[in-house]
Amino acid sequence: MKRVYDFLGRLSRNNNKPWFDAHKSQYLEAKAVFEDFTAELIEEVAKWDEYVAASKPTVKQSTYRIYRDLRFSPDKRPYKTHFGAFVVPGGKKSPYCGYYFHLEPPQSRVFIGGNMLFAGLYMPEPKIMASFRDEMSVNGDPFLEAVAKAKGFEFSLENSFRKVPAGYENVEKEEWKNLLKLKDISLVAEMDEKFLFAPNLAKRVSARLKRCRDFSFIINRCVDYALEGNI
């Protein structure tokens, strides 16, 4: 993975088309290494996540183009300076909860915070959030236990509404009310370079993400309920 990391560092210092075109072969090498890693990570996660096992995404469905969409952005740098892999049932456009691996050298950080692991849902559909809130309003303790089980991951309540959404004012426990205010549902953990550059990265990443299995399972059960037309 160090070859990929080093390429991204060079790209961040030379984020322009002439440099990229002159070093296209290095990009293709880095891309191939990252895609091999992603393929292995998908297989590892499928060993313990039944949702991923049942609807295993392809590498293409799990990775992203390096070319930035500049149409509505004041930042006209043409290339992303990170690589990401989102292992989620059905691929990255799926409504399900999944697991994201983000690689971004320190000098490149223009995205969400460098090298990190993520499990959860970002900006879920309203009907999915409604399903999640319905579950948390009557049975939030198993979810809080799943959060506690995800050692080394941080669960953030920052992206939340100030008040409990209408209809949930009489929820029994204060801790459950905090869950009802969430806009996103996520766990995040940082990775240092020592972790990234050691052997068997996909297996070690999978082992860390496995701590989030129960968290993900509860969310995806709520997604199932919403997609079945119950909301």
C-alpha positions as CSV (number, residue, x, y, z in Angstrom):
1,M,0.0,0.0,0.0
2,K,3.0,2.3,0.4
3,R,3.3,2.6,-3.4
4,V,-0.3,3.9,-3.6
5,Y,0.3,6.2,-0.6
6,D,3.4,7.7,-2.2
7,F,1.7,8.2,-5.5
8,L,-1.1,10.1,-3.9
9,G,1.4,12.3,-2.1
10,R,3.1,13.2,-5.4
11,L,-0.2,13.8,-7.0
12,S,-1.2,16.3,-4.3
13,R,1.9,18.3,-5.0
14,N,1.3,18.2,-8.8
15,N,-2.4,18.2,-9.2
16,N,-2.6,19.2,-12.9
17,K,-3.2,17.4,-16.1
18,P,0.3,17.7,-17.7
19,W,1.9,16.0,-14.7
20,F,-0.8,13.4,-14.4
21,D,-0.5,12.5,-18.1
22,A,3.3,12.2,-17.8
23,H,2.9,9.9,-14.8
24,K,-0.1,7.9,-16.0
25,S,1.7,4.6,-15.8
26,Q,2.4,5.2,-12.1
27,Y,-1.3,6.0,-11.5
28,L,-2.3,2.8,-13.3
29,E,0.1,0.8,-11.1
30,A,-1.3,2.4,-7.9
31,K,-4.9,1.8,-9.1
32,A,-4.1,-1.9,-9.8
33,V,-2.6,-2.3,-6.3
34,F,-5.6,-0.7,-4.7
35,E,-8.1,-2.7,-6.7
36,D,-6.3,-5.9,-5.7
37,F,-6.6,-4.8,-2.0
38,T,-10.3,-4.0,-2.5
39,A,-11.0,-7.4,-4.0
40,E,-9.3,-9.1,-1.0
41,L,-11.1,-6.8,1.5
42,I,-14.5,-7.7,-0.1
43,E,-13.8,-11.4,0.4
44,E,-12.6,-10.9,4.0
45,V,-15.7,-8.9,5.0
46,A,-18.0,-11.4,3.3
47,K,-16.7,-14.0,5.7
48,W,-18.4,-12.4,8.7
49,D,-21.1,-10.0,7.3
50,E,-24.1,-11.9,6.0
51,Y,-25.4,-8.9,4.0
52,V,-22.1,-8.5,2.1
53,A,-21.9,-12.3,1.6
54,A,-25.4,-12.3,0.2
55,S,-24.9,-9.4,-2.3
56,K,-21.2,-9.2,-2.7
57,P,-20.1,-6.0,-4.6
58,T,-17.6,-6.1,-7.4
59,V,-14.4,-4.0,-7.2
60,K,-15.8,-1.5,-9.7
61,Q,-18.9,-1.2,-7.5
62,S,-16.8,-0.5,-4.5
63,T,-14.2,2.0,-5.8
64,Y,-14.3,5.5,-7.2
65,R,-13.0,7.5,-10.2
66,I,-9.9,9.6,-9.5
67,Y,-11.3,12.4,-11.7
68,R,-13.1,15.2,-9.8
69,D,-16.4,16.6,-10.9
70,L,-15.5,20.3,-11.4
71,R,-18.9,21.6,-12.7
72,F,-20.1,23.2,-9.5
73,S,-16.9,23.4,-7.5
74,P,-14.7,26.5,-7.0
75,D,-11.8,24.1,-6.5
76,K,-10.6,23.3,-10.0
77,R,-7.9,20.8,-9.1
78,P,-8.7,18.0,-11.6
79,Y,-7.9,14.9,-9.5
80,K,-8.8,13.5,-6.1
81,T,-5.9,13.0,-3.8
82,H,-7.3,10.0,-2.0
83,F,-8.4,6.4,-2.8
84,G,-11.5,4.9,-1.2
85,A,-13.2,1.6,-1.1
86,F,-16.8,1.1,0.1
87,V,-17.7,-2.5,0.8
88,V,-21.5,-2.5,1.0
89,P,-24.1,-5.0,-0.1
90,G,-24.9,-4.3,-3.8
91,G,-22.2,-1.7,-4.3
92,K,-21.6,2.0,-3.4
93,K,-25.0,3.2,-4.7
94,S,-26.8,0.8,-2.4
95,P,-29.0,2.2,0.5
96,Y,-27.4,-0.3,2.9
97,C,-24.9,0.3,5.7
98,G,-21.4,-0.7,4.7
99,Y,-17.7,-0.3,5.4
100,Y,-15.4,2.4,3.9
101,F,-11.6,2.4,3.7
102,H,-10.1,5.9,3.0
103,L,-6.4,6.4,2.1
104,E,-5.1,10.0,2.0
105,P,-1.6,11.2,2.9
106,P,-1.3,14.1,5.4
107,Q,-0.2,16.6,2.8
108,S,-3.2,15.7,0.6
109,R,-6.0,16.2,3.2
110,V,-8.8,18.1,1.5
111,F,-11.5,15.5,2.1
112,I,-12.7,14.1,5.5
113,G,-9.6,13.5,7.5
114,G,-6.8,11.4,6.2
115,N,-6.5,7.6,6.7
116,M,-9.6,6.3,8.2
117,L,-12.1,3.5,8.5
118,F,-15.9,4.1,8.5
119,A,-18.9,2.0,9.1
120,G,-22.4,3.2,8.7
121,L,-24.8,5.3,6.6
122,Y,-24.1,8.8,5.3
123,M,-27.1,10.9,4.5
124,P,-29.6,8.0,4.4
125,E,-33.0,8.3,2.7
126,P,-35.8,9.7,4.9
127,K,-37.7,6.4,4.9
128,I,-34.6,4.6,6.2
129,M,-34.0,7.1,8.9
130,A,-37.7,6.8,9.9
131,S,-37.2,3.0,10.2
132,F,-34.1,3.5,12.3
133,R,-35.8,6.0,14.5
134,D,-38.8,3.8,15.0
135,E,-36.5,1.0,16.2
136,M,-34.4,3.2,18.4
137,S,-37.6,4.7,20.0
138,V,-38.6,1.4,21.5
139,N,-35.4,-0.7,21.6
140,G,-32.2,1.5,21.6
141,D,-30.1,-0.5,24.1
142,P,-28.9,-3.2,21.6
143,F,-27.7,-0.5,19.3
144,L,-25.9,1.3,22.1
145,E,-24.3,-2.0,23.1
146,A,-23.2,-2.5,19.5
147,V,-21.6,0.9,19.5
148,A,-19.7,0.0,22.7
149,K,-18.5,-3.2,21.1
150,A,-16.8,-1.4,18.3
151,K,-13.6,-0.8,20.2
152,G,-11.3,1.8,18.7
153,F,-14.1,3.5,16.7
154,E,-15.7,6.8,17.6
155,F,-19.5,7.3,17.4
156,S,-20.3,10.9,16.8
157,L,-23.5,12.7,17.8
158,E,-22.4,16.0,16.2
159,N,-24.4,15.8,13.0
160,S,-27.7,15.8,14.8
161,F,-30.9,17.8,15.0
162,R,-31.1,20.1,18.1
163,K,-34.5,18.6,19.0
164,V,-36.1,15.2,18.9
165,P,-38.1,14.8,15.7
166,A,-41.8,15.2,16.0
167,G,-43.6,12.2,17.2
168,Y,-40.8,10.9,19.4
169,E,-41.0,13.3,22.3
170,N,-42.2,10.7,24.8
171,V,-39.4,8.2,24.2
172,E,-38.5,6.4,27.4
173,K,-34.7,6.9,27.7
174,E,-32.6,10.0,27.2
175,E,-29.9,8.0,25.5
176,W,-32.4,6.8,22.9
177,K,-33.5,10.3,22.3
178,N,-30.0,11.2,21.3
179,L,-30.1,8.5,18.6
180,L,-33.3,9.8,17.3
181,K,-31.7,13.2,16.6
182,L,-29.0,11.7,14.3
183,K,-28.8,12.8,10.6
184,D,-26.0,10.3,9.8
185,I,-25.2,7.0,11.5
186,S,-21.5,6.3,11.6
187,L,-18.5,4.9,13.4
188,V,-15.0,6.2,12.5
189,A,-11.5,5.1,13.3
190,E,-8.1,6.5,12.2
191,M,-5.3,4.4,10.8
192,D,-1.6,5.3,11.2
193,E,1.1,4.6,8.6
194,K,2.5,1.8,10.7
195,F,-0.8,0.0,10.4
196,L,-1.1,0.7,6.7
197,F,2.3,-0.5,5.6
198,A,2.4,-3.8,7.5
199,P,1.7,-7.1,5.7
200,N,-1.8,-8.5,5.2
201,L,-3.5,-5.2,5.3
202,A,-6.9,-6.5,4.0
203,K,-7.1,-9.1,6.7
204,R,-6.2,-6.6,9.4
205,V,-8.6,-4.0,8.1
206,S,-11.3,-6.6,8.1
207,A,-10.5,-7.6,11.6
208,R,-11.0,-4.0,12.8
209,L,-14.2,-3.6,10.8
210,K,-15.6,-6.8,12.3
211,R,-15.9,-4.9,15.6
212,C,-18.7,-2.9,13.8
213,R,-20.6,-6.0,12.6
214,D,-23.5,-5.8,15.2
215,F,-23.7,-2.0,14.6
216,S,-24.1,-2.6,10.8
217,F,-26.4,-5.5,11.2
218,I,-29.0,-3.5,13.3
219,I,-28.9,-0.6,10.8
220,N,-29.3,-3.0,7.8
221,R,-32.2,-4.7,9.5
222,C,-33.9,-1.2,9.6
223,V,-33.0,-0.7,6.0
224,D,-34.7,-4.0,5.1
225,Y,-37.8,-3.0,7.0
226,A,-38.0,0.4,5.1
227,L,-37.3,-1.2,1.7
228,E,-40.1,-3.8,2.2
229,G,-42.5,-0.9,2.2
230,N,-43.2,-0.8,5.9
231,I,-42.5,2.9,6.3
